[in-house]
Amino acid sequence: MPDWSLLSTHGLVLLSVAEKPEATTREIANNLGMAERSVQRVVTDLDSGGYIDRKKVGRRNQYEVNHAQSLRHPIKQHKRVADLLTGLIE
């Protein structure tokens, strides 16, 4: 695996949630090669930042991406999450 990536862990987790909203943090972690606890922290950041919404479905969480949310970087705040994800989701 390369020693760097163009996408941050937050971007990768957001992309994973967009592709499979019913995935558990364990499944996301396994998919990305990350520690489950790291994914949990990122999910908490994304939730508190308004980038995803969490809801309980039975005993599991299900996630929904807020596509209208602005990107965080000052020079890209005019862009939305939908703009970022459009070219990356297969």
C-alpha positions as CSV (number, residue, x, y, z in Angstrom):
1,M,0.0,0.0,0.0
2,P,1.3,3.5,-0.8
3,D,2.6,5.6,2.1
4,W,0.2,8.5,1.3
5,S,-3.2,9.1,-0.3
6,L,-5.0,11.9,-2.1
7,L,-8.0,11.4,0.2
8,S,-8.0,11.9,4.0
9,T,-9.4,9.3,6.3
10,H,-12.5,11.5,6.7
11,G,-13.0,11.6,3.0
12,L,-12.6,7.8,2.7
13,V,-15.0,7.1,5.5
14,L,-17.5,9.6,4.0
15,L,-17.2,7.9,0.6
16,S,-17.7,4.5,2.2
17,V,-20.8,5.7,4.0
18,A,-22.2,7.1,0.7
19,E,-21.6,3.8,-1.1
20,K,-23.0,1.6,1.7
21,P,-25.0,3.5,4.3
22,E,-25.9,0.3,6.2
23,A,-22.3,-0.7,6.8
24,T,-21.0,-1.0,10.3
25,T,-17.9,0.8,11.5
26,R,-16.2,-2.6,11.6
27,E,-17.1,-3.2,8.0
28,I,-15.9,0.2,7.0
29,A,-12.7,-0.3,8.9
30,N,-12.0,-3.6,7.4
31,N,-12.7,-2.2,3.9
32,L,-10.4,0.7,4.4
33,G,-7.7,-1.1,6.3
34,M,-8.2,1.1,9.3
35,A,-8.7,0.5,13.0
36,E,-12.4,0.3,14.0
37,R,-11.8,2.9,16.8
38,S,-10.4,5.3,14.2
39,V,-13.4,4.9,12.0
40,Q,-15.7,5.5,15.0
41,R,-13.9,8.8,15.7
42,V,-14.2,9.9,12.1
43,V,-17.9,9.0,12.0
44,T,-18.4,11.0,15.2
45,D,-16.6,14.0,13.5
46,L,-18.7,13.7,10.3
47,D,-21.9,13.4,12.4
48,S,-21.1,16.4,14.6
49,G,-19.9,18.4,11.5
50,G,-23.3,17.8,9.8
51,Y,-21.8,15.7,7.0
52,I,-23.8,12.6,7.9
53,D,-26.8,11.7,10.0
54,R,-26.9,8.6,12.1
55,K,-30.1,6.8,12.9
56,K,-30.8,3.5,14.8
57,V,-32.3,0.7,12.8
58,G,-32.8,-2.1,15.2
59,R,-29.5,-2.7,16.9
60,R,-27.4,-1.1,14.1
61,N,-26.7,2.4,13.0
62,Q,-27.6,3.5,9.5
63,Y,-26.0,6.6,8.0
64,E,-27.2,9.2,5.5
65,V,-24.8,11.6,3.8
66,N,-25.8,15.3,3.8
67,H,-25.1,16.0,0.1
68,A,-25.9,19.7,0.5
69,Q,-23.2,20.3,3.2
70,S,-20.4,22.7,2.2
71,L,-16.8,21.4,2.1
72,R,-14.7,22.6,5.0
73,H,-11.6,24.0,3.3
74,P,-11.9,27.8,2.9
75,I,-11.1,27.9,-0.8
76,K,-13.7,25.2,-1.5
77,Q,-16.5,26.2,0.8
78,H,-18.6,27.1,-2.3
79,K,-18.6,23.4,-3.2
80,R,-20.9,20.8,-1.7
81,V,-20.4,17.2,-0.6
82,A,-22.4,16.1,-3.6
83,D,-19.8,17.8,-5.9
84,L,-17.0,15.8,-4.2
85,L,-18.8,12.4,-4.3
86,T,-20.2,12.7,-7.8
87,G,-17.0,11.7,-9.5
88,L,-15.9,9.1,-6.9
89,I,-19.0,6.9,-6.4
90,E,-19.2,4.0,-8.9
